[in-house]
Amino acid sequence: MAVSDSDPGEGANESPEDIPRGTQSERTGKRAAWLFESPVRFTSWRDVNIESLGYDPRSSYVEKFWLPFLGPSTVFLTRKITELLESEPYGFVMDLDELSVVLGLGLNTNKNSSVQKTLNRLLVFELARIMPSKAVSVRLKLPPLPQRYINRLPQAMRELHSREFQDGPETTLAAARARARSLAVTLAKLGHDRSAIEKQLISWRFHPSVCYETLNWIESSSKLQSDGSDPKNGTTGRIEI
């Protein structure tokens, strides 16, 4: 399990009763550290935006561009957790000693150990969060590398990233629109009205402009479907998911 420091910031919204008895927290510099205790329970952090735009921890993108910041042990940890969550979608429990050995970090699990630092990097980079149940909720996909990190890469790596992610924000926006439309169509088929669909898309953290465009597209598609044709190309107005 994991507990938070009492200092505002990470875990600031957790109430005292969320902190399990018999645990403690440590401070390193200005950043609150988390002290993980065995056994650790891992669950999935479901985020439709990141999952639609992000990268599998086992992808070459993560290995090439995230690894310089996360370090090899944290990248391997995300891969291991993802692999186990695929077979245990409701979460799994792992002994901290076992986890440390699996990662090649030895048997030391005290507050200054490598395994504690590796787990904390998940929190620092917002790839995991501590739930009120004390479970460690981990993202199934990593987001595209933020621009502030891209700027810190060597020139050759920045150029490589540019080639592999040429359209950057435009590609990201197009993917978000496609994902929002797919989800909105499903909600519409389930009988949700415009207001309900909008609230649901917002709750899934789609940008308001994407929500607005999606709702207009849904209404337009519905009209096309009822008319049976698309005036632009003469084809049927069938909605594709």
C-alpha positions as CSV (number, residue, x, y, z in Angstrom):
1,M,0.0,0.0,0.0
2,A,1.1,3.6,-0.3
3,V,0.5,6.7,1.8
4,S,0.9,10.4,1.2
5,D,2.7,13.1,3.0
6,S,0.5,15.5,4.9
7,D,1.9,18.4,2.9
8,P,-0.5,20.0,0.3
9,G,0.3,18.8,-3.2
10,E,0.3,15.2,-4.2
11,G,-2.4,13.5,-2.2
12,A,-3.7,16.8,-0.8
13,N,-7.3,15.8,-1.3
14,E,-7.0,12.7,0.8
15,S,-8.4,12.9,4.3
16,P,-6.6,11.6,7.4
17,E,-8.8,8.4,7.5
18,D,-7.4,7.5,4.0
19,I,-4.0,7.0,5.5
20,P,-3.6,3.4,6.8
21,R,-2.6,2.8,10.4
22,G,1.0,1.9,11.0
23,T,2.4,3.6,7.9
24,Q,4.5,6.7,7.5
25,S,5.6,9.2,4.9
26,E,9.0,10.8,4.1
27,R,10.1,14.1,2.6
28,T,13.0,14.5,0.3
29,G,13.7,18.2,-0.5
30,K,10.6,20.1,-1.6
31,R,8.9,17.1,-3.1
32,A,6.8,14.8,-1.0
33,A,7.8,11.2,-1.4
34,W,5.5,8.2,-0.9
35,L,6.5,5.2,1.2
36,F,5.2,2.0,-0.4
37,E,4.5,-0.9,1.9
38,S,4.0,-4.6,1.1
39,P,1.8,-5.9,-0.4
40,V,1.1,-3.4,-3.1
41,R,-2.2,-3.5,-5.0
42,F,-2.2,-2.3,-8.6
43,T,-5.3,-1.3,-10.6
44,S,-6.0,0.3,-13.9
45,W,-6.3,4.1,-14.3
46,R,-8.8,4.4,-17.0
47,D,-8.6,7.7,-19.0
48,V,-10.3,7.6,-22.4
49,N,-8.3,10.6,-23.7
50,I,-4.9,9.2,-22.8
51,E,-5.9,5.7,-23.9
52,S,-7.1,7.0,-27.3
53,L,-4.0,9.1,-27.9
54,G,-1.3,7.5,-25.8
55,Y,1.3,4.8,-26.3
56,D,1.5,1.2,-25.0
57,P,4.4,1.0,-22.5
58,R,5.9,-1.8,-24.6
59,S,5.9,0.5,-27.7
60,S,9.1,1.7,-29.4
61,Y,7.9,5.3,-28.8
62,V,8.1,4.8,-25.0
63,E,11.4,3.1,-25.3
64,K,12.9,5.9,-27.4
65,F,11.4,9.0,-26.0
66,W,10.1,8.3,-22.4
67,L,13.0,6.2,-21.3
68,P,15.5,9.1,-21.0
69,F,13.2,10.7,-18.4
70,L,11.7,7.7,-16.6
71,G,14.8,5.5,-16.5
72,P,14.9,1.8,-17.5
73,S,13.5,0.4,-14.2
74,T,10.4,2.6,-14.4
75,V,9.7,1.8,-18.0
76,F,10.1,-1.9,-17.3
77,L,7.7,-1.5,-14.3
78,T,5.0,0.1,-16.5
79,R,5.4,-2.8,-19.0
80,K,5.2,-5.4,-16.2
81,I,2.1,-3.8,-14.6
82,T,0.4,-3.4,-18.0
83,E,1.0,-7.0,-18.8
84,L,-0.4,-8.2,-15.5
85,L,-3.4,-6.0,-15.7
86,E,-4.3,-7.4,-19.1
87,S,-4.7,-10.8,-17.5
88,E,-6.1,-9.4,-14.2
89,P,-8.3,-6.4,-15.3
90,Y,-9.7,-5.9,-11.8
91,G,-6.3,-5.5,-10.3
92,F,-3.6,-7.6,-8.7
93,V,-1.5,-7.7,-5.5
94,M,2.3,-8.1,-5.5
95,D,4.7,-8.4,-2.6
96,L,7.1,-5.5,-2.6
97,D,10.2,-7.8,-2.2
98,E,9.0,-9.8,-5.2
99,L,8.5,-6.7,-7.3
100,S,11.9,-5.4,-6.5
101,V,13.5,-8.7,-7.5
102,V,11.5,-8.9,-10.7
103,L,12.8,-5.4,-11.6
104,G,16.3,-6.5,-10.9
105,L,16.6,-4.1,-8.0
106,G,17.5,-6.5,-5.3
107,L,15.8,-7.3,-2.0
108,N,16.2,-3.9,-0.3
109,T,12.8,-2.1,-0.1
110,N,13.4,0.5,2.6
111,K,12.6,4.2,2.1
112,N,15.8,4.9,0.1
113,S,15.7,1.7,-2.0
114,S,15.7,1.6,-5.8
115,V,12.2,0.1,-5.9
116,Q,10.8,2.9,-3.8
117,K,12.3,5.5,-6.1
118,T,11.1,3.6,-9.2
119,L,7.5,3.5,-7.9
120,N,7.7,7.2,-6.9
121,R,8.7,8.1,-10.4
122,L,5.3,6.8,-11.6
123,L,3.6,9.4,-9.3
124,V,6.0,12.2,-10.2
125,F,5.3,11.8,-13.9
126,E,1.6,11.3,-13.3
127,L,1.6,7.8,-14.7
128,A,0.0,6.5,-11.5
129,R,-2.0,7.9,-8.5
130,I,-3.0,6.6,-5.1
131,M,-6.6,5.8,-4.7
132,P,-8.6,6.2,-1.4
133,S,-8.5,2.4,-1.2
134,K,-4.7,2.7,-1.1
135,A,-4.4,0.9,-4.4
136,V,-1.9,2.2,-6.9
137,S,-3.8,3.1,-10.0
138,V,-1.6,3.0,-13.1
139,R,-2.2,4.4,-16.6
140,L,-2.5,1.7,-19.3
141,K,-0.9,4.0,-21.8
142,L,1.6,6.8,-21.6
143,P,0.7,10.2,-23.1
144,P,2.8,11.7,-25.9
145,L,5.9,13.3,-24.5
146,P,5.2,16.9,-23.3
147,Q,6.9,19.6,-25.2
148,R,8.9,20.7,-22.2
149,Y,10.5,17.3,-22.2
150,I,11.0,17.2,-25.9
151,N,12.9,20.5,-25.6
152,R,15.4,18.7,-23.2
153,L,16.2,15.9,-25.7
154,P,19.4,16.0,-27.7
155,Q,19.0,17.6,-31.1
156,A,19.1,14.3,-32.9
157,M,16.3,12.9,-30.7
158,R,14.2,16.0,-31.2
159,E,14.5,15.6,-34.9
160,L,13.6,11.9,-34.7
161,H,10.6,12.8,-32.6
162,S,9.5,15.4,-35.1
163,R,9.7,12.9,-37.9
164,E,7.7,10.2,-36.0
165,F,5.2,12.7,-34.7
166,Q,5.1,15.2,-37.5
167,D,1.7,16.6,-37.2
168,G,1.8,16.8,-33.3
169,P,-1.2,18.8,-32.1
170,E,-3.2,18.4,-35.3
171,T,-2.9,14.6,-35.2
172,T,-3.8,14.7,-31.5
173,L,-6.8,16.8,-32.1
174,A,-8.0,14.6,-35.0
175,A,-7.6,11.5,-32.8
176,A,-9.6,13.2,-30.0
177,R,-12.4,14.2,-32.4
178,A,-12.6,10.6,-33.8
179,R,-12.7,9.2,-30.3
180,A,-15.3,11.6,-29.1
181,R,-17.5,10.9,-32.2
182,S,-17.3,7.1,-31.6
183,L,-18.3,7.5,-28.0
184,A,-21.1,10.0,-28.8
185,V,-22.5,7.6,-31.4
186,T,-22.6,4.8,-28.9
187,L,-24.3,7.1,-26.3
188,A,-26.9,8.2,-28.9
189,K,-27.7,4.7,-29.8
190,L,-28.3,4.0,-26.1
191,G,-30.9,6.7,-26.1
192,H,-29.0,9.6,-24.5
193,D,-30.0,13.1,-25.5
194,R,-27.7,16.0,-26.5
195,S,-27.4,17.3,-22.9
196,A,-26.6,13.8,-21.5
197,I,-24.0,13.2,-24.2
198,E,-22.4,16.5,-23.6
199,K,-22.1,15.9,-19.8
200,Q,-20.6,12.5,-20.4
201,L,-18.0,13.8,-22.9
202,I,-17.0,16.5,-20.5
203,S,-16.8,14.1,-17.6
204,W,-14.4,12.1,-19.8
205,R,-12.3,15.3,-20.1
206,F,-12.7,16.1,-23.7
207,H,-12.1,19.7,-24.5
208,P,-15.3,21.8,-24.7
209,S,-14.7,22.7,-28.3
210,V,-14.4,19.0,-29.2
211,C,-17.6,18.3,-27.4
212,Y,-19.4,21.1,-29.2
213,E,-18.2,19.9,-32.6
214,T,-19.1,16.3,-31.8
215,L,-22.6,17.2,-30.8
216,N,-23.2,19.2,-34.0
217,W,-21.7,16.3,-36.0
218,I,-24.0,13.8,-34.3
219,E,-27.1,16.0,-35.0
220,S,-26.0,16.4,-38.6
221,S,-25.4,12.7,-39.0
222,S,-28.8,11.9,-37.6
223,K,-30.4,14.2,-40.1
224,L,-28.5,12.6,-42.9
225,Q,-29.5,9.2,-41.7
226,S,-33.2,10.1,-41.7
227,D,-32.9,11.7,-45.2
228,G,-31.0,8.6,-46.4
229,S,-28.4,10.5,-48.4
230,D,-25.5,12.9,-48.1
231,P,-26.0,16.0,-50.4
232,K,-22.3,16.4,-50.7
233,N,-21.6,13.0,-52.4
234,G,-24.9,11.3,-52.8
235,T,-24.1,8.5,-50.5
236,T,-26.1,7.3,-47.6
237,G,-25.8,9.1,-44.3
238,R,-25.1,6.0,-42.3
239,I,-23.2,6.6,-39.1
240,E,-20.0,4.6,-38.8
241,I,-18.5,3.8,-35.4
